[in-house]
Amino acid sequence: MQFTQDNLEELNILVRYKLTTTLEGIKVHTTAAPTTIEATRRLFNKGLVTLEDGGYLTALGLEAAERAHVLLGLMNPA
């Protein structure tokens, strides 16, 4: 198994969330790239974010975002 392009787009959305607070979400505007809009919608359908256009991370979404941030850090060491 390998990451699909859809997975990568979803991971890119997840790493946009700040992990220092659960009180700050994101908003994906209708002018965003169609791939970004669709990735955010898929995250909503998977129960990782609260709204189709972003919103806040759910408990499961927070776990996924934490892991996405760790993976990104491992893949791109400072």
C-alpha positions as CSV (number, residue, x, y, z in Angstrom):
1,M,0.0,0.0,0.0
2,Q,1.2,3.5,-0.7
3,F,-0.1,7.1,-0.2
4,T,-2.5,8.1,-3.0
5,Q,-2.7,11.7,-4.3
6,D,-5.9,12.1,-2.3
7,N,-4.1,11.0,0.9
8,L,-1.3,13.6,0.3
9,E,-3.8,16.3,-0.3
10,E,-5.6,15.4,2.9
11,L,-2.4,15.4,4.8
12,N,-1.6,18.8,3.5
13,I,-4.9,20.1,4.9
14,L,-4.3,18.5,8.3
15,V,-0.8,20.1,8.7
16,R,-2.5,23.5,8.2
17,Y,-4.1,23.1,11.6
18,K,-2.3,24.5,14.7
19,L,-1.9,21.9,17.3
20,T,-1.3,24.4,20.2
21,T,-5.1,25.1,20.4
22,T,-8.3,23.4,19.6
23,L,-10.0,26.8,19.4
24,E,-8.6,27.8,16.0
25,G,-9.9,26.1,12.9
26,I,-9.5,26.8,9.2
27,K,-11.8,27.9,6.4
28,V,-11.3,26.6,2.8
29,H,-12.9,29.3,0.6
30,T,-14.7,28.5,-2.6
31,T,-11.9,30.2,-4.5
32,A,-9.4,27.6,-3.3
33,A,-8.0,25.0,-5.6
34,P,-10.6,22.3,-6.4
35,T,-8.2,19.6,-5.0
36,T,-8.1,21.5,-1.7
37,I,-11.8,21.8,-1.5
38,E,-12.3,18.1,-2.3
39,A,-9.6,17.1,0.2
40,T,-11.3,19.1,2.9
41,R,-14.7,17.6,2.1
42,R,-13.2,14.1,2.3
43,L,-11.8,14.9,5.7
44,F,-15.2,15.9,6.8
45,N,-16.8,12.7,5.4
46,K,-14.2,10.7,7.4
47,G,-15.1,12.5,10.6
48,L,-11.8,14.4,10.9
49,V,-13.1,17.9,10.7
50,T,-16.3,19.5,11.8
51,L,-17.4,21.2,8.5
52,E,-17.2,20.5,4.8
53,D,-15.1,23.6,4.3
54,G,-12.8,23.0,7.3
55,G,-13.9,24.1,10.7
56,Y,-12.3,22.5,13.7
57,L,-10.6,19.2,14.1
58,T,-12.6,16.5,15.8
59,A,-10.9,14.3,18.4
60,L,-10.0,11.8,15.6
61,G,-8.9,14.7,13.4
62,L,-6.6,16.0,16.1
63,E,-4.9,12.6,16.4
64,A,-4.5,12.5,12.6
65,A,-3.1,16.0,12.5
66,E,-0.6,15.3,15.2
67,R,0.6,12.3,13.3
68,A,0.7,14.3,10.1
69,H,2.8,17.0,11.7
70,V,5.2,14.3,13.1
71,L,5.5,12.6,9.7
72,L,6.2,15.9,8.0
73,G,8.9,16.7,10.5
74,L,10.5,13.3,10.0
75,M,10.4,13.7,6.2
76,N,11.7,17.3,6.3
77,P,14.2,17.6,9.2
78,A,15.4,21.0,10.1
